Amino acid sequence: MPRITRVLETALYVDDLDRAVGFYRGVMALRVLFLNPRMAALDAGQGTVLLLFRRGASAAGAGGPDGWIPPHDGAGPAHFAFAIQAEDLAEWEAHLAAHRVTVESQITWERGGTSVYFRDPDGHSVELATPGVWETY
């Protein structure tokens, strides 16, 4: 059977695209790869992309010179995690505090990894995870 190598993209649906891009650029230091009124693509590190879609803007699909993208959309708070190095955890906690981002929860897992959870401006649950959270990470 052919293998999947990794998740390439993660999509979030946001009410205010400019506000969301501002958060992920300013607080999380992600670089914008593409931006238009419908969506933004941000470099999430190591060949992964965080897609931010203006809620409802992709519900009818999207077409262009390269082809057609089927419809998709979402509602309610989603969850995803950024991988970080364990030695950077304290610096991340200080960075979040300096940006007035409230840490909602912190867990140390039995494999030794730590997860820090907080919310983005649209209420999505964002996790910073150190190695040891999963068997594969």
C-alpha positions in Angstrom: 0.0 0.0 0.0 1.3 3.5 -0.7 2.4 5.5 2.3 1.4 8.9 3.6 4.5 10.9 4.5 2.9 13.7 6.7 0.0 16.1 7.0 0.8 18.9 4.6 -1.9 21.4 5.4 -4.2 22.2 8.3 -7.1 24.5 7.7 -8.9 26.8 10.1 -12.0 28.9 9.4 -11.9 32.4 10.8 -14.4 35.3 11.1 -11.8 38.0 10.5 -9.0 37.0 8.2 -6.9 40.1 8.9 -7.1 39.6 12.6 -6.2 35.9 12.3 -3.3 36.6 10.0 -2.1 39.3 12.5 -2.2 36.8 15.3 -0.3 34.0 13.5 2.2 36.5 12.0 2.7 38.6 15.2 2.4 36.1 18.0 3.4 32.8 16.3 5.9 34.4 13.9 4.6 32.5 10.9 5.5 33.8 7.4 2.7 34.5 4.9 3.1 32.5 1.7 -0.1 33.6 0.1 -2.9 36.0 0.9 -6.1 37.0 -0.8 -9.6 38.1 0.5 -10.7 34.4 0.7 -7.7 32.8 2.5 -4.1 33.0 3.7 -1.4 30.3 3.6 1.3 30.5 6.3 4.6 28.6 6.6 4.2 26.4 9.7 7.7 25.0 9.5 9.3 21.9 8.0 7.2 21.8 4.9 3.8 22.3 6.6 1.2 25.0 5.8 -1.4 26.5 8.0 -4.4 27.6 5.9 -6.7 30.3 7.2 -10.0 30.6 5.4 -12.5 33.4 5.8 -15.5 31.5 7.2 -18.0 30.8 4.4 -15.7 31.9 1.6 -14.9 28.4 0.4 -18.3 26.9 0.8 -19.0 27.1 -2.9 -15.5 25.9 -4.0 -13.0 27.9 -5.8 -11.8 27.9 -9.4 -8.9 29.4 -11.2 -6.5 28.8 -14.1 -5.0 25.7 -12.4 -8.4 24.0 -11.7 -11.2 23.7 -9.3 -10.9 23.2 -5.5 -14.0 21.4 -4.0 -16.1 23.2 -1.4 -15.2 23.1 2.3 -16.0 25.1 5.4 -16.2 24.7 9.2 -17.8 26.0 12.3 -16.9 26.0 15.9 -13.5 25.8 17.6 -11.0 23.5 16.0 -7.8 22.1 17.5 -4.2 21.7 16.2 -0.7 21.5 17.6 2.6 23.1 16.7 5.7 21.0 17.4 8.3 22.8 19.5 11.6 21.7 21.1 11.5 21.0 24.9 14.3 23.5 25.5 12.1 26.3 24.0 9.1 25.7 26.2 9.9 28.3 28.8 10.7 30.9 26.1 7.4 30.2 24.4 5.5 30.6 27.7 7.2 34.0 28.3 6.5 35.0 24.7 2.8 34.1 25.0 2.6 36.1 28.3 4.3 39.1 26.7 1.6 39.0 24.0 -1.1 38.7 26.6 -2.1 35.2 25.4 -3.7 33.2 28.3 -2.5 29.7 28.7 -5.6 27.6 29.2 -4.0 24.3 30.2 -0.6 22.6 30.5 -0.1 18.9 30.6 3.0 16.7 31.1 2.4 13.4 29.4 3.6 10.0 30.6 6.0 9.8 27.7 7.7 13.0 28.9 6.3 15.5 26.5 4.5 18.7 27.5 1.5 20.4 25.9 0.6 24.0 26.4 -2.9 25.0 25.2 -4.3 28.5 24.4 -6.9 30.1 22.1 -6.4 32.1 19.0 -8.7 35.1 18.3 -11.4 32.9 16.8 -11.4 30.5 19.8 -9.5 27.7 18.1 -7.5 25.5 20.6 -3.8 25.9 19.7 -1.3 23.5 21.3 2.5 23.8 21.6 3.8 20.3 22.0 7.3 19.1 22.9 8.7 15.7 21.9 7.2 12.8 23.9 3.6 13.7 23.5 3.0 10.9 21.0 4.8 7.6 20.3 5.7 9.1 16.9 6.8 12.5 18.3 
